[in-house]
């Protein structure tokens, strides 16, 4: 098993894209949850 620093640096782009994808999915889930809470909240 070898460690190649240049390969690690090359893969940072893909790791960043993956993290942004995870963040986007989490944001969508949060927004949907907030909308559902407002639409189905307690009626006074």
PDBQT receptor file of N, H, CA, C and O in Angstrom, charges set to zero:
ATOM      1  N   UNK A   1       0.851  -1.173   0.000  1.00  0.00    +0.000 N 
ATOM      2  CA  UNK A   1       0.000   0.000   0.000  1.00  0.00    +0.000 C 
ATOM      3  C   UNK A   1       0.892   1.230   0.000  1.00  0.00    +0.000 C 
ATOM      4  O   UNK A   1       1.700   1.434   0.906  1.00  0.00    +0.000 OA
ATOM      5  N   UNK A   2       0.731   2.036  -1.022  1.00  0.00    +0.000 N 
ATOM      6  H   UNK A   2       0.075   1.871  -1.758  1.00  0.00    +0.000 HD
ATOM      7  CA  UNK A   2       1.557   3.229  -1.163  1.00  0.00    +0.000 C 
ATOM      8  C   UNK A   2       0.714   4.481  -1.029  1.00  0.00    +0.000 C 
ATOM      9  O   UNK A   2      -0.465   4.502  -1.384  1.00  0.00    +0.000 OA
ATOM     10  N   UNK A   3       1.345   5.528  -0.505  1.00  0.00    +0.000 N 
ATOM     11  H   UNK A   3       2.302   5.511  -0.216  1.00  0.00    +0.000 HD
ATOM     12  CA  UNK A   3       0.688   6.830  -0.414  1.00  0.00    +0.000 C 
ATOM     13  C   UNK A   3       1.280   7.737  -1.475  1.00  0.00    +0.000 C 
ATOM     14  O   UNK A   3       2.481   8.008  -1.486  1.00  0.00    +0.000 OA
ATOM     15  N   UNK A   4       0.418   8.202  -2.363  1.00  0.00    +0.000 N 
ATOM     16  H   UNK A   4      -0.557   7.982  -2.353  1.00  0.00    +0.000 HD
ATOM     17  CA  UNK A   4       0.847   9.077  -3.439  1.00  0.00    +0.000 C 
ATOM     18  C   UNK A   4       0.231  10.458  -3.213  1.00  0.00    +0.000 C 
ATOM     19  O   UNK A   4      -0.955  10.655  -3.478  1.00  0.00    +0.000 OA
ATOM     20  N   UNK A   5       1.030  11.422  -2.723  1.00  0.00    +0.000 N 
ATOM     21  H   UNK A   5       1.993  11.262  -2.507  1.00  0.00    +0.000 HD
ATOM     22  CA  UNK A   5       0.471  12.750  -2.400  1.00  0.00    +0.000 C 
ATOM     23  C   UNK A   5      -0.176  13.443  -3.598  1.00  0.00    +0.000 C 
ATOM     24  O   UNK A   5      -1.186  14.127  -3.432  1.00  0.00    +0.000 OA
ATOM     25  N   UNK A   6       0.377  13.286  -4.789  1.00  0.00    +0.000 N 
ATOM     26  H   UNK A   6       1.198  12.731  -4.923  1.00  0.00    +0.000 HD
ATOM     27  CA  UNK A   6      -0.220  13.966  -5.941  1.00  0.00    +0.000 C 
ATOM     28  C   UNK A   6      -1.588  13.377  -6.284  1.00  0.00    +0.000 C 
ATOM     29  O   UNK A   6      -2.475  14.107  -6.727  1.00  0.00    +0.000 OA
ATOM     30  N   UNK A   7      -1.773  12.077  -6.087  1.00  0.00    +0.000 N 
ATOM     31  H   UNK A   7      -1.052  11.485  -5.727  1.00  0.00    +0.000 HD
ATOM     32  CA  UNK A   7      -3.080  11.461  -6.325  1.00  0.00    +0.000 C 
ATOM     33  C   UNK A   7      -4.093  11.969  -5.300  1.00  0.00    +0.000 C 
ATOM     34  O   UNK A   7      -5.262  12.177  -5.623  1.00  0.00    +0.000 OA
ATOM     35  N   UNK A   8      -3.637  12.167  -4.065  1.00  0.00    +0.000 N 
ATOM     36  H   UNK A   8      -2.687  11.998  -3.803  1.00  0.00    +0.000 HD
ATOM     37  CA  UNK A   8      -4.523  12.699  -3.028  1.00  0.00    +0.000 C 
ATOM     38  C   UNK A   8      -4.998  14.094  -3.401  1.00  0.00    +0.000 C 
ATOM     39  O   UNK A   8      -6.184  14.402  -3.284  1.00  0.00    +0.000 OA
ATOM     40  N   UNK A   9      -4.078  14.937  -3.849  1.00  0.00    +0.000 N 
ATOM     41  H   UNK A   9      -3.114  14.687  -3.945  1.00  0.00    +0.000 HD
ATOM     42  CA  UNK A   9      -4.434  16.304  -4.237  1.00  0.00    +0.000 C 
ATOM     43  C   UNK A   9      -5.380  16.283  -5.439  1.00  0.00    +0.000 C 
ATOM     44  O   UNK A   9      -6.310  17.086  -5.503  1.00  0.00    +0.000 OA
ATOM     45  N   UNK A  10      -5.156  15.384  -6.380  1.00  0.00    +0.000 N 
ATOM     46  H   UNK A  10      -4.400  14.731  -6.328  1.00  0.00    +0.000 HD
ATOM     47  CA  UNK A  10      -6.037  15.278  -7.546  1.00  0.00    +0.000 C 
ATOM     48  C   UNK A  10      -7.451  14.866  -7.138  1.00  0.00    +0.000 C 
ATOM     49  O   UNK A  10      -8.425  15.270  -7.773  1.00  0.00    +0.000 OA
ATOM     50  N   UNK A  11      -7.563  14.077  -6.100  1.00  0.00    +0.000 N 
ATOM     51  H   UNK A  11      -6.772  13.748  -5.584  1.00  0.00    +0.000 HD
ATOM     52  CA  UNK A  11      -8.879  13.586  -5.673  1.00  0.00    +0.000 C 
ATOM     53  C   UNK A  11      -9.623  14.566  -4.780  1.00  0.00    +0.000 C 
ATOM     54  O   UNK A  11     -10.791  14.335  -4.469  1.00  0.00    +0.000 OA
ATOM     55  N   UNK A  12      -8.987  15.650  -4.360  1.00  0.00    +0.000 N 
ATOM     56  H   UNK A  12      -8.038  15.837  -4.613  1.00  0.00    +0.000 HD
ATOM     57  CA  UNK A  12      -9.673  16.624  -3.509  1.00  0.00    +0.000 C 
ATOM     58  C   UNK A  12     -10.875  17.233  -4.226  1.00  0.00    +0.000 C 
ATOM     59  O   UNK A  12     -11.882  17.541  -3.588  1.00  0.00    +0.000 OA
ATOM     60  N   UNK A  13     -10.784  17.409  -5.529  1.00  0.00    +0.000 N 
ATOM     61  H   UNK A  13      -9.967  17.159  -6.048  1.00  0.00    +0.000 HD
ATOM     62  CA  UNK A  13     -11.912  17.948  -6.301  1.00  0.00    +0.000 C 
ATOM     63  C   UNK A  13     -13.134  17.046  -6.157  1.00  0.00    +0.000 C 
ATOM     64  O   UNK A  13     -14.242  17.526  -5.916  1.00  0.00    +0.000 OA
ATOM     65  N   UNK A  14     -12.931  15.750  -6.304  1.00  0.00    +0.000 N 
ATOM     66  H   UNK A  14     -12.031  15.360  -6.499  1.00  0.00    +0.000 HD
ATOM     67  CA  UNK A  14     -14.054  14.818  -6.227  1.00  0.00    +0.000 C 
ATOM     68  C   UNK A  14     -14.609  14.730  -4.804  1.00  0.00    +0.000 C 
ATOM     69  O   UNK A  14     -15.818  14.599  -4.611  1.00  0.00    +0.000 OA
ATOM     70  N   UNK A  15     -13.728  14.802  -3.820  1.00  0.00    +0.000 N 
ATOM     71  H   UNK A  15     -12.746  14.908  -3.976  1.00  0.00    +0.000 HD
ATOM     72  CA  UNK A  15     -14.200  14.789  -2.434  1.00  0.00    +0.000 C 
ATOM     73  C   UNK A  15     -15.018  16.044  -2.134  1.00  0.00    +0.000 C 
ATOM     74  O   UNK A  15     -16.026  15.976  -1.431  1.00  0.00    +0.000 OA
ATOM     75  N   UNK A  16     -14.588  17.186  -2.664  1.00  0.00    +0.000 N 
ATOM     76  H   UNK A  16     -13.770  17.241  -3.235  1.00  0.00    +0.000 HD
ATOM     77  CA  UNK A  16     -15.334  18.432  -2.477  1.00  0.00    +0.000 C 
ATOM     78  C   UNK A  16     -16.697  18.370  -3.137  1.00  0.00    +0.000 C 
ATOM     79  O   UNK A  16     -17.687  18.832  -2.568  1.00  0.00    +0.000 OA
ATOM     80  N   UNK A  17     -16.757  17.801  -4.339  1.00  0.00    +0.000 N 
ATOM     81  H   UNK A  17     -15.953  17.426  -4.802  1.00  0.00    +0.000 HD
ATOM     82  CA  UNK A  17     -18.044  17.665  -5.019  1.00  0.00    +0.000 C 
ATOM     83  C   UNK A  17     -18.975  16.751  -4.232  1.00  0.00    +0.000 C 
ATOM     84  O   UNK A  17     -20.177  17.006  -4.154  1.00  0.00    +0.000 OA
ATOM     85  N   UNK A  18     -18.439  15.710  -3.660  1.00  0.00    +0.000 N 
ATOM     86  H   UNK A  18     -17.462  15.503  -3.723  1.00  0.00    +0.000 HD
ATOM     87  CA  UNK A  18     -19.253  14.811  -2.846  1.00  0.00    +0.000 C 
ATOM     88  C   UNK A  18     -19.793  15.499  -1.608  1.00  0.00    +0.000 C 
ATOM     89  O   UNK A  18     -20.950  15.306  -1.237  1.00  0.00    +0.000 OA
ATOM     90  N   UNK A  19     -18.953  16.305  -0.968  1.00  0.00    +0.000 N 
ATOM     91  H   UNK A  19     -18.012  16.462  -1.269  1.00  0.00    +0.000 HD
ATOM     92  CA  UNK A  19     -19.396  17.037   0.220  1.00  0.00    +0.000 C 
ATOM     93  C   UNK A  19     -20.476  18.059  -0.149  1.00  0.00    +0.000 C 
ATOM     94  O   UNK A  19     -21.439  18.235   0.597  1.00  0.00    +0.000 OA
ATOM     95  N   UNK A  20     -20.322  18.732  -1.291  1.00  0.00    +0.000 N 
ATOM     96  H   UNK A  20     -19.540  18.589  -1.897  1.00  0.00    +0.000 HD
ATOM     97  CA  UNK A  20     -21.344  19.683  -1.730  1.00  0.00    +0.000 C 
ATOM     98  C   UNK A  20     -22.654  18.965  -2.050  1.00  0.00    +0.000 C 
ATOM     99  O   UNK A  20     -23.733  19.494  -1.784  1.00  0.00    +0.000 OA
ATOM    100  N   UNK A  21     -22.562  17.774  -2.615  1.00  0.00    +0.000 N 
ATOM    101  H   UNK A  21     -21.685  17.345  -2.831  1.00  0.00    +0.000 HD
ATOM    102  CA  UNK A  21     -23.763  16.994  -2.889  1.00  0.00    +0.000 C 
ATOM    103  C   UNK A  21     -24.497  16.614  -1.616  1.00  0.00    +0.000 C 
ATOM    104  O   UNK A  21     -25.723  16.697  -1.543  1.00  0.00    +0.000 OA
ATOM    105  N   UNK A  22     -23.738  16.200  -0.620  1.00  0.00    +0.000 N 
ATOM    106  H   UNK A  22     -22.742  16.133  -0.679  1.00  0.00    +0.000 HD
ATOM    107  CA  UNK A  22     -24.342  15.847   0.670  1.00  0.00    +0.000 C 
ATOM    108  C   UNK A  22     -24.997  17.072   1.295  1.00  0.00    +0.000 C 
ATOM    109  O   UNK A  22     -26.101  16.984   1.832  1.00  0.00    +0.000 OA
ATOM    110  N   UNK A  23     -24.320  18.209   1.227  1.00  0.00    +0.000 N 
ATOM    111  H   UNK A  23     -23.423  18.281   0.790  1.00  0.00    +0.000 HD
ATOM    112  CA  UNK A  23     -24.875  19.452   1.777  1.00  0.00    +0.000 C 
ATOM    113  C   UNK A  23     -26.160  19.839   1.055  1.00  0.00    +0.000 C 
ATOM    114  O   UNK A  23     -27.123  20.268   1.690  1.00  0.00    +0.000 OA
ATOM    115  N   UNK A  24     -26.183  19.691  -0.266  1.00  0.00    +0.000 N 
ATOM    116  H   UNK A  24     -25.401  19.343  -0.783  1.00  0.00    +0.000 HD
ATOM    117  CA  UNK A  24     -27.380  20.036  -1.038  1.00  0.00    +0.000 C 
ATOM    118  C   UNK A  24     -28.557  19.145  -0.654  1.00  0.00    +0.000 C 
ATOM    119  O   UNK A  24     -29.675  19.633  -0.494  1.00  0.00    +0.000 OA
ATOM    120  N   UNK A  25     -28.318  17.853  -0.507  1.00  0.00    +0.000 N 
ATOM    121  H   UNK A  25     -27.410  17.456  -0.637  1.00  0.00    +0.000 HD
ATOM    122  CA  UNK A  25     -29.391  16.929  -0.124  1.00  0.00    +0.000 C 
ATOM    123  C   UNK A  25     -29.909  17.265   1.269  1.00  0.00    +0.000 C 
ATOM    124  O   UNK A  25     -31.117  17.248   1.503  1.00  0.00    +0.000 OA
ATOM    125  N   UNK A  26     -29.004  17.568   2.192  1.00  0.00    +0.000 N 
ATOM    126  H   UNK A  26     -28.022  17.582   2.002  1.00  0.00    +0.000 HD
ATOM    127  CA  UNK A  26     -29.433  17.941   3.546  1.00  0.00    +0.000 C 
ATOM    128  C   UNK A  26     -30.264  19.219   3.517  1.00  0.00    +0.000 C 
ATOM    129  O   UNK A  26     -31.260  19.324   4.232  1.00  0.00    +0.000 OA
ATOM    130  N   UNK A  27     -29.865  20.193   2.697  1.00  0.00    +0.000 N 
ATOM    131  H   UNK A  27     -29.056  20.107   2.115  1.00  0.00    +0.000 HD
ATOM    132  CA  UNK A  27     -30.612  21.447   2.600  1.00  0.00    +0.000 C 
ATOM    133  C   UNK A  27     -32.012  21.196   2.059  1.00  0.00    +0.000 C 
ATOM    134  O   UNK A  27     -32.977  21.781   2.552  1.00  0.00    +0.000 OA
ATOM    135  N   UNK A  28     -32.137  20.341   1.063  1.00  0.00    +0.000 N 
ATOM    136  H   UNK A  28     -31.353  19.866   0.663  1.00  0.00    +0.000 HD
ATOM    137  CA  UNK A  28     -33.457  20.024   0.508  1.00  0.00    +0.000 C 
ATOM    138  C   UNK A  28     -34.330  19.355   1.560  1.00  0.00    +0.000 C 
ATOM    139  O   UNK A  28     -35.512  19.680   1.678  1.00  0.00    +0.000 OA
ATOM    140  N   UNK A  29     -33.775  18.437   2.316  1.00  0.00    +0.000 N 
ATOM    141  H   UNK A  29     -32.815  18.172   2.220  1.00  0.00    +0.000 HD
ATOM    142  CA  UNK A  29     -34.544  17.744   3.364  1.00  0.00    +0.000 C 
ATOM    143  C   UNK A  29     -35.001  18.744   4.424  1.00  0.00    +0.000 C 
ATOM    144  O   UNK A  29     -36.138  18.670   4.892  1.00  0.00    +0.000 OA
ATOM    145  N   UNK A  30     -34.131  19.676   4.807  1.00  0.00    +0.000 N 
ATOM    146  H   UNK A  30     -33.208  19.737   4.427  1.00  0.00    +0.000 HD
ATOM    147  CA  UNK A  30     -34.494  20.669   5.821  1.00  0.00    +0.000 C 
ATOM    148  C   UNK A  30     -35.607  21.572   5.311  1.00  0.00    +0.000 C 
ATOM    149  O   UNK A  30     -36.556  21.857   6.042  1.00  0.00    +0.000 OA
ATOM    150  N   UNK A  31     -35.503  22.028   4.057  1.00  0.00    +0.000 N 
ATOM    151  H   UNK A  31     -34.732  21.796   3.463  1.00  0.00    +0.000 HD
ATOM    152  CA  UNK A  31     -36.530  22.907   3.496  1.00  0.00    +0.000 C 
ATOM    153  C   UNK A  31     -37.864  22.186   3.408  1.00  0.00    +0.000 C 
ATOM    154  O   UNK A  31     -38.896  22.764   3.747  1.00  0.00    +0.000 OA
ATOM    155  N   UNK A  32     -37.864  20.934   2.960  1.00  0.00    +0.000 N 
ATOM    156  H   UNK A  32     -37.025  20.465   2.685  1.00  0.00    +0.000 HD
ATOM    157  CA  UNK A  32     -39.112  20.171   2.873  1.00  0.00    +0.000 C 
ATOM    158  C   UNK A  32     -39.723  19.999   4.258  1.00  0.00    +0.000 C 
ATOM    159  O   UNK A  32     -40.938  20.117   4.418  1.00  0.00    +0.000 OA
ATOM    160  N   UNK A  33     -38.894  19.722   5.258  1.00  0.00    +0.000 N 
ATOM    161  H   UNK A  33     -37.907  19.626   5.129  1.00  0.00    +0.000 HD
ATOM    162  CA  UNK A  33     -39.392  19.559   6.622  1.00  0.00    +0.000 C 
ATOM    163  C   UNK A  33     -40.007  20.845   7.138  1.00  0.00    +0.000 C 
ATOM    164  O   UNK A  33     -41.062  20.822   7.772  1.00  0.00    +0.000 OA
ATOM    165  N   UNK A  34     -39.347  21.978   6.868  1.00  0.00    +0.000 N 
ATOM    166  H   UNK A  34     -38.490  21.996   6.353  1.00  0.00    +0.000 HD
ATOM    167  CA  UNK A  34     -39.891  23.272   7.309  1.00  0.00    +0.000 C 
ATOM    168  C   UNK A  34     -41.230  23.563   6.628  1.00  0.00    +0.000 C 
ATOM    169  O   UNK A  34     -42.167  24.038   7.271  1.00  0.00    +0.000 OA
ATOM    170  N   UNK A  35     -41.317  23.276   5.328  1.00  0.00    +0.000 N 
ATOM    171  H   UNK A  35     -40.557  22.890   4.806  1.00  0.00    +0.000 HD
ATOM    172  CA  UNK A  35     -42.583  23.509   4.619  1.00  0.00    +0.000 C 
ATOM    173  C   UNK A  35     -43.697  22.625   5.163  1.00  0.00    +0.000 C 
ATOM    174  O   UNK A  35     -44.820  23.093   5.353  1.00  0.00    +0.000 OA
ATOM    175  N   UNK A  36     -43.403  21.360   5.415  1.00  0.00    +0.000 N 
ATOM    176  H   UNK A  36     -42.491  20.980   5.261  1.00  0.00    +0.000 HD
ATOM    177  CA  UNK A  36     -44.417  20.465   5.955  1.00  0.00    +0.000 C 
ATOM    178  C   UNK A  36     -44.862  20.910   7.337  1.00  0.00    +0.000 C 
ATOM    179  O   UNK A  36     -46.041  20.791   7.668  1.00  0.00    +0.000 OA
ATOM    180  N   UNK A  37     -43.942  21.423   8.154  1.00  0.00    +0.000 N 
ATOM    181  H   UNK A  37     -42.984  21.519   7.885  1.00  0.00    +0.000 HD
ATOM    182  CA  UNK A  37     -44.318  21.910   9.476  1.00  0.00    +0.000 C 
ATOM    183  C   UNK A  37     -45.243  23.119   9.379  1.00  0.00    +0.000 C 
ATOM    184  O   UNK A  37     -46.185  23.254  10.159  1.00  0.00    +0.000 OA
ATOM    185  N   UNK A  38     -44.966  24.000   8.412  1.00  0.00    +0.000 N 
ATOM    186  H   UNK A  38     -44.200  23.891   7.777  1.00  0.00    +0.000 HD
ATOM    187  CA  UNK A  38     -45.832  25.182   8.264  1.00  0.00    +0.000 C 
ATOM    188  C   UNK A  38     -47.199  24.802   7.721  1.00  0.00    +0.000 C 
ATOM    189  O   UNK A  38     -48.212  25.359   8.144  1.00  0.00    +0.000 OA
ATOM    190  N   UNK A  39     -47.237  23.866   6.795  1.00  0.00    +0.000 N 
ATOM    191  H   UNK A  39     -46.414  23.413   6.451  1.00  0.00    +0.000 HD
ATOM    192  CA  UNK A  39     -48.514  23.487   6.187  1.00  0.00    +0.000 C 
ATOM    193  C   UNK A  39     -49.379  22.654   7.119  1.00  0.00    +0.000 C 
ATOM    194  O   UNK A  39     -50.605  22.753   7.079  1.00  0.00    +0.000 OA
ATOM    195  N   UNK A  40     -48.762  21.844   7.947  1.00  0.00    +0.000 N 
ATOM    196  H   UNK A  40     -47.766  21.763   7.980  1.00  0.00    +0.000 HD
ATOM    197  CA  UNK A  40     -49.542  20.955   8.806  1.00  0.00    +0.000 C 
ATOM    198  C   UNK A  40     -49.421  21.324  10.289  1.00  0.00    +0.000 C 
ATOM    199  O   UNK A  40     -49.640  20.489  11.166  1.00  0.00    +0.000 OA
ATOM    200  N   UNK A  41     -49.073  22.572  10.550  1.00  0.00    +0.000 N 
ATOM    201  H   UNK A  41     -48.895  23.250   9.837  1.00  0.00    +0.000 HD
ATOM    202  CA  UNK A  41     -48.932  23.008  11.941  1.00  0.00    +0.000 C 
ATOM    203  C   UNK A  41     -50.275  23.061  12.650  1.00  0.00    +0.000 C 
ATOM    204  O   UNK A  41     -51.327  22.890  12.034  1.00  0.00    +0.000 OA
ATOM    205  N   UNK A  42     -50.224  23.300  13.955  1.00  0.00    +0.000 N 
ATOM    206  H   UNK A  42     -49.370  23.438  14.456  1.00  0.00    +0.000 HD
ATOM    207  CA  UNK A  42     -51.448  23.368  14.740  1.00  0.00    +0.000 C 
ATOM    208  C   UNK A  42     -52.253  24.583  14.333  1.00  0.00    +0.000 C 
ATOM    209  O   UNK A  42     -51.721  25.682  14.176  1.00  0.00    +0.000 OA
ATOM    210  N   UNK A  43     -53.550  24.364  14.163  1.00  0.00    +0.000 N 
ATOM    211  H   UNK A  43     -53.982  23.472  14.290  1.00  0.00    +0.000 HD
ATOM    212  CA  UNK A  43     -54.469  25.447  13.831  1.00  0.00    +0.000 C 
ATOM    213  C   UNK A  43     -55.049  26.006  15.123  1.00  0.00    +0.000 C 
ATOM    214  O   UNK A  43     -55.540  25.260  15.970  1.00  0.00    +0.000 OA
ATOM    215  N   UNK A  44     -54.986  27.325  15.265  1.00  0.00    +0.000 N 
ATOM    216  H   UNK A  44     -54.587  27.931  14.577  1.00  0.00    +0.000 HD
ATOM    217  CA  UNK A  44     -55.514  27.936  16.507  1.00  0.00    +0.000 C 
ATOM    218  C   UNK A  44     -56.897  28.489  16.291  1.00  0.00    +0.000 C 
ATOM    219  O   UNK A  44     -57.495  29.036  17.217  1.00  0.00    +0.000 OA
TER     220      UNK A  44
